[in-house]
Amino acid sequence: MRTVADDIAAHALRHPGRVALDTPAGEVSYARLAGRVEEIARLLRARGVRPETVCAVAVEHGTDAVAAMAAVLRCGAAFLTLDVGQPHDRLAAFVRSAGARLLLTHSALAPGLGLGLPTVLLDQERADGPAMDRGADPRALAYVSHTSGSTGEPSAVLVEHGSLDAYLRDTARAFDLGPDSVALQTAPLGYDASIRDTFVPLLAGARLVIVDRARLLRPAEFAATVREHGVTALLSVTPSFLTHLGGQTDFPDPLAGVALVASSGESLRPFLAAGGRGLVPGRLVNQYGPTECTMTTTRHDVPAAPDPTTDLVGTPRAGTVVRILDATLAPVPDGTVGEVCIGGTGVTRGYGGRPARTAAHFVPDPLGPPGARLYRTGDLGRWGPGGLHYTGRTDRQLKIRGYRVDPAEVEGALLSHPGVTGAVVTPHTDDLGRLHLLAHVTGALSDTTDATLRRHLARTLPPHLMPRRFVRLESLPTTRGGKADRRVLAGGGPV
């Protein structure tokens, strides 16, 4: 089967001078990008990269990050992108759980990574050789992404080439992208949304704008970036960011000229309920789907006057199946809330190295053909006017700033501190409606400051998993069954 690397090469043949990447280091044509992809692919083949080889890509946003991912796909192998700003221990856990065998990085970053893998220095090494055979096995591994897990270590999700390719092509069609489109890369490397941000525009022959991450985090600079580069498409923005952008009064029309805004990662309902639809002058798409089903399963085109009383996430994309089932995996009537279960082309292999968790969440589809599988999302939903309406979760997972979070992962990290004897993490909402975590801890912590606990957590956790406050307790309240009483703690506890 073709990969996006083949499409980049095809664009380069037809329009070699067309700009593929607009980066802080300058513009990169499709011909130059295709050449760099081929060069890195030959380098990887010389290092023995084959199907099922997982290559960790640890470089800053830019040309080599794009080319390295495409080159890995070109080899029919799999990539694991790493956000080099994450804590070392967390990156090491990603590499370990993904089964990475090779590290692709730059010479300036390599000394500080210390991941114990054979390393390819992309800015120094070169390889010559004949052109390689094109194509990839649809059942071979394409990339590894991670989700927050209850075991204290993130779970590796294994996505195959067939699932990735079907998703990228369907998304390019659904968003009507083409050579005149200008997309801004907003999602950080290391998260699967960055794959959509990167490859959907390139598949369509569009221009991909890559800027320093700091410019994306400050609303004024974000709006200036959109204007300066003529951005027409944003494929991965969170409702939290849209709300933050809309709350600024120093500049008018921050999304002027943007024809498409695709939102994902958390509920869009609060943004719409606050009247946010008017911030988006063009098309606003609400995307829904878990990492375990290749990024996006359903889409909803939000009308100019949306219904703010429901969280409508729309209809399934081509090749996917969404079922609303009860606890016995039997269908529930339309309009009745049940668990959202997803089947079809997007369903991934499962969790790397975790057969029990895979078996619990990836189950036979009782309504599908022989061999069909469903992913039990843990989300609650119902069928209603316009498609799927999201209504909540069956477990403790939640979304913070677009990231799926399991409080148990934070609890595990807290319990690894020698002074902590008990830990329960609960979600809370501030006066502005922003969700955050509160940590309730017990132990000999009189001499342990909040800053010390944060430094301990920062060794393994990214910022979105950091509790906003730490509440020290003599003991944790318990239920009659002896378990921590999370309902009592959810009240906030003493400050």
N, C-alpha and C positions, 0 to 999 in steps of 0.2 A: 504494500500500500504506500501511497504518497505520504510525505510528512510536510510540515510547514517549511522545512528547509528546501524542499523541491519547489515550492511556490515562490520563495524568495529568489531562487535561481532563475525561475521562469520570468519573473518581473525584471530581473537583471538583464536577461536576454532581449526582452521586448523594449525596455526603457532603461538602459544602463545608467543614464544620468539623473533619473528621478531620485529625489531625496527620500531615503528610507528613515533615517534617524536625524533628529535635530538635537544635538547634545551640547553641554558646556564647552566641549573641546572642538566643536564645529559640526558642520553637516556631513553626513555619510550617505553616499549614493547607494542604490540597490546593487550596482555592480561591485562596489567596494565591500559592502556587507556580505554579499554572496561569496566573494573571494575569501573574506576572513572566515566565514563559516567553513568553507572547504579546507582552508589551511588548518584550522583547529581540528576538523574531523580527521584529516590525515595524521595529525599529531596523536590523536586519541587511538586511531587504529594501530599506529606504531607502538603504542603502549599496551596493546592487547585488549582494547575496549571492544566488547561484543554485546549482542543482546543479553539482557539481564545484568550487565555490569552497571552498578550505580556510581555515578560520578558526582561528587559534591562540588558545587560551583560557589566560590566565596570571593567575589569581587564587588567593587562599588558599582552602582548604577552607571551604565554607559554601554559603549559598543561591544566590549568584550563580554559583558554579562549576557547581552542578547545573542551574540555569535556563539558563545560557549553552549548555551542551552540548545540552540538550533543544531549545533554540530553534534551534540550528544544524540539528539533525535535522528540526525543524519546517519549515525552509526547504528541505529536501531536499538540503542541502549537507553538508560534512564538517568535523569538528573535529579539532584536534590539541591535546591538553591538555599543558601545560607545568608541571613542578614548579619553582616560582619559587626554590626553594632550590638548584637545580643551578647549576654554573658557567655564566657568560655564554656562553663560546665553545661549550659543548655545546648550550645552548638555541638559539644562532644556527645551529648545524649541523642541529638538528632542523627549525627553520623553513625552512632552505634546502632540505634534502632532501625535505621534505613539500610544497614548493611553496606555502606559506601566503601568502595575499594580504591578510589582515586580522588585526589583533591586538585581542582583547577583554581588557581589564584594568581595574584601578582606578587612580584618579589618584595614589594614594600609591605604587604600584608602577611606573607608567609611566616615570618618569625614569631608574630604575635598570636597566630592561630593555634599552633601546637596540637593538632588533631591526630597525629600519629599515623598519617596516611602517606603512601607514595604521592609525590606532588609534581604537577605540571605547572611551570611558571609561564603563563601565557604571554607575558611581555618579554620573555627572553628566548624561549624555545621555538624552533621551527622544524618542519618536516616536509620532505619532498616525496613524491611518489605518483603513481598513475591515479586517474580518477577512479573513485570507488563506485561499486554497484549502488544503485539507488533503491530506496524502499525499506519498509520495516514490517515485521510480523505484527498483525493487529493484536495478537494475544501476548506480545512481549511487553515488559514493563517500560513505561515512558517517563514517569516522574514519581517522586515520593513527596507527600505533604504530611503535615503533622496536625493533630488535634489535641486539645487539652484532655488529659485523662485522669481518672480517679486513683490511679496507682502511684501518683507522685512523679511519673515520667510521661512525657507526651507520647501519643500513639502514632506510629507510622502508617499512613494510608497509601496503598499501592495502586496506582492508576496505570492502565494499559494504553498502548498506542491507539487502538481502535476507539476507545472511549474519548481520549483527548482529541483525536482528529475529528471525530463526529461532532464534538462540542464546539471546537473552534470554527468549523465550517458553518454549522448551524447559527452560531452567534454572529458571524460576519454577515450572513444573509438576513437574520432577524433585525439587525441594526442598520442594514442598508448602507454599509460602509463601502467606499470605493477610493479611487486614486485622488479625489479632491478632498477626502476626509483628513482632518488633522486631529490626532488623539493624543491626550496627555497621560503619561504614565504616572499614576498616583499611588498605587499599592506598593508597599515595601517588598523587596526580595525576601524570600523565605515564606511568603504566604501565597496560596494558590491564586488569589485574585491578580497577582502580578503576572501570572502566565496569561490570563485573559488580556490584561492591559498591554502586554508585549506582543503577543502573536496574532491576535484577532486583527489589529490594524495592518500588520505586515502581510497577512494572508490576503487582505483586500487590496494590497498595493498602495496603502495610505502612508501618510507621514506620521512617525511616532516622535513625540517631543519628550525629551528626558532632561530634567533640570535638577539642581541640587535639592536634596530632600528638605532642607530648611525653608525653601521657597514655598513648599506645599503646605507647610504647617501654619504659616502666618497669613490670615485672610487677605490683607492688602497686597502682599507679594503674590499670593495665589491669583487674585484677580488681575494683577499686572501681567503675570505669566500668560494667562488666558488671552488677554488683549494683544500682547507683544507677539505671540506666536500664532495668532489666528486660530486658536483651538476650537474645533467644532464638535468634539466628542469626548465625554468623560465616561469611562466604562466601569469604574470601580470606586464610587464615592459612598461613604456611609451616611445615613441619616443624621448622625451626630455632627458630622462635619458640615452638612448642608444647613443644619440648625445654627451652628456657630457662624457660618458664613452669612446667613440671613440676619443674624443679630448685630451685624456691624452697620454703623450709620455713617461712617466716614467716606464711603464711596458708593455711588449708585450702580445698579445693574452689574454685579460682579460676574454674571454668567452671560453677558451680552455676546451674541454671536455663536453661542453654543447650541447646536441643533439637537444634541442628544445627551441626556444625563441618565446613566444607569446606576441605580442605587442598590446596595446589597449589604449583608453583614448583620443587620438588626432590623427591628420593626420600623417601617416608614410611617406608621400611624401617628405618633406624636408630632412629627414634622408637619404632616398634613393637617392635623387637628389645630395646630397653631397658625394655620394659614400660609404654610410654606410653599404651596404649589405655585404661587405667583412669583417666587424667586427664580423659577426655571422657565425661561422664555420659550424653549422648544419642547421636544419630546422628553417625558420623564418615565422611565421604566423601573418598576419594582421587581427585583430579581430575588428568587428564593431557591435554596438548595444547599445541602451539606457537602462538605469536602468528600465524604464517602461516596458521593454520586457525581463526581466530576463538576464541581463548582455550582452549576445552575440547573435546576430542574423545571421551574415554572417562571413565567414572566407575565407582568401586567402593565399595560400602557395606562398610566394614570391620566384621567381626563382633566380638563381645565377646572372643573368643579367636582372634586372627588368627594366620596362619602367618608367623613372622618370617623364614623362610628364603628368601622370594621377594618381589619387588616387583610385586605385582599391582595393575594400574591399571584393570582392568575391561573393560566392554563399550562399544561406540560409542553415542553419543547419536543420537537420531532424525535421519535425513537424512544421516548421515555414513557413510563406508566406510573401513575399515582393512584394508590388505593387508600381509602380510609377504612381501617379495620378495628375490630374490638380486640380484647385481650386474647381471644382464641383464634385470631387472624381470620375472622369472618367479617364480611362487609357490613357496614352500618348503613341505614337509609340516608339518602341525601338530606342535608340539613342537620344531621346528628353528628356530634363531636366524637372523633375516634383518633387513633394513632395514624399519622401520615407514614405510609410505607411506599417506597419507590422502587421501581423495576425498570428494565430496559437497558439501553446502550450505555448509560452513565454509571451504572453500578460497578464499583471497583472490585478488585480481588478480595480486599479485606485489610486486616491489620497485620503488619509485618511482625512475625515472631510471637503472635498472640492468638493461637488457634481457638482458645476458649471464648475470647471476646468476639472473634470473628464469627464463630458458630452462633453466639447469642444474638448478634445484630444482623447478620446476613443469613437469611432463612429461605427455604424453598417457597416459591410463589404458589399458593394453593389454587389460584385462579388462572395461572399461566400455563404455557406448554411445558412438556417434560424438560427438566434441567433449568427452568427459569428461576431466578433468585429475586428476592426483595431485600431492601435495606430498611430496617426498622429505625426510623429517625429519632424516636423519643419526642417528636413534636406532636402537638394536638392540632387538629384542624377539622374542617367540615366543608362539604360541597355546598355552594350557594350561587346566587347570581354573579356572573363574571368569572366563576372558577373556584379555586381553593382559597379558603379563608383561614388564616393562621390564628390559633387561639391560645397557645402556650406550650408548656413542656410537661412531660411525664416524670422528669427527674430533676436534679439540682442544677443542671447546666443553664447558663444564661449568656447573654451577649453584652460585652462592654467595649465600647468604641469600635464595634464591628468585629471583635474577636470572640470566638466561642470559648467560654471559660467554665471549667469544672472547679468549684471551690475546694474539692478534695485535693486537687493538685497543690494548692497553696497550703492547705493543712499539712500535707506530707512534708513540704519544704520547711514549715515552721517547726514541726516535730523533730527535724534533724538538728535543730539548735540544742546544745547540751542543757540549756536552762529551761527549756519548754517541756512541760509534762503533759499538757493537754492543749488542743487547739480546735476551734470551730470557726469557720469563716462563713459569714452570712451577707447577702446582698442588701443594700440600702439605697434610697433615692434622696438626693438633696433637694433644696428649695427650687432649683432650676430644672428638676426632673431628670438629672443625670444620675445614672446608676454607678455605684461604687461598692467596694468590698470593705467589710469591717471584720477585724480579727479579734476573737476572744481567746485569751491565752491564760494558762495557769503554769505555776512553777516558781522557782526561786529567781525572780526577775527584778528584785528591788534595785539592783545595780545595773540592770540592762535597759538602756534607753531605747526609744522608738527608732532612733537613728541606727543603733547597733542591730536591731532586728531587720531593718530595711537593708543594711549592708549584707547581712547574712542571706536574705532572700534574693538580693540582686546577683548573687553568685550563680543562681540557677533560673531565676524568673525574669521575664521581660516586664517593662513598666505597666502594661495593662493588667497584669496579675498582682500588682503591688497593693496591699490594703491601704486605704486612706487613713485609718485609725487602728490603734491597738488598745483593746480593753483588757486590763489585768483583773483576773478573778481569783478568789481563794479556791474555788472549785467550780466545775461546770454543772449547771442544772441538768437533771436527768429525768427521763420519762419513767413510768412505772416498770418498764422493761429494762431499765438500766442504761438506755442509750442517751446520748446528749440531746437535750430538749431544744431543738433548733427553733421551734415556734416561740419559746420564751426569749431566746437570744435575738431573734429577729426584731424584737422591740427596741434593740439598740444597746441595752445594758448601761451601766454607769460609765460616765466619761472620765 
